[in-house]
Amino acid sequence: MSNDTIIWTQGGISEVPLQRFTGRVGAIEVATVEYDGSNRLWTWWSPLSEDIWGHAKEADGAKQAAEIWLRDWLENFRPFLEAGR
């Protein structure tokens, strides 16, 4: 996945930016990165799988970890997706 595959947008309320980013591929939400102030870490997770999440010290690190997980997870579907070609 190139850096342009997932488009990250920062959330906000009334034009006040939040410490939360949503990653999308097209119209599909694939990951969320949010600052956890109690642990002072950025937490990432994906709505594509219930039991996947992780932490990083910086937002960019959490985004990168989410992208790596997504790439690996999608490899499981390669045979299915290529069978339809």
ABEGO torsion letter per residue (X at the ends): XBAAABBBBBBBBGGBBBBBBBBBBEABBABBBBBBAAAGBBBBBBAABAABBBBBABAAAAAAAAAAAAAAAAAAAAAAAAAAX
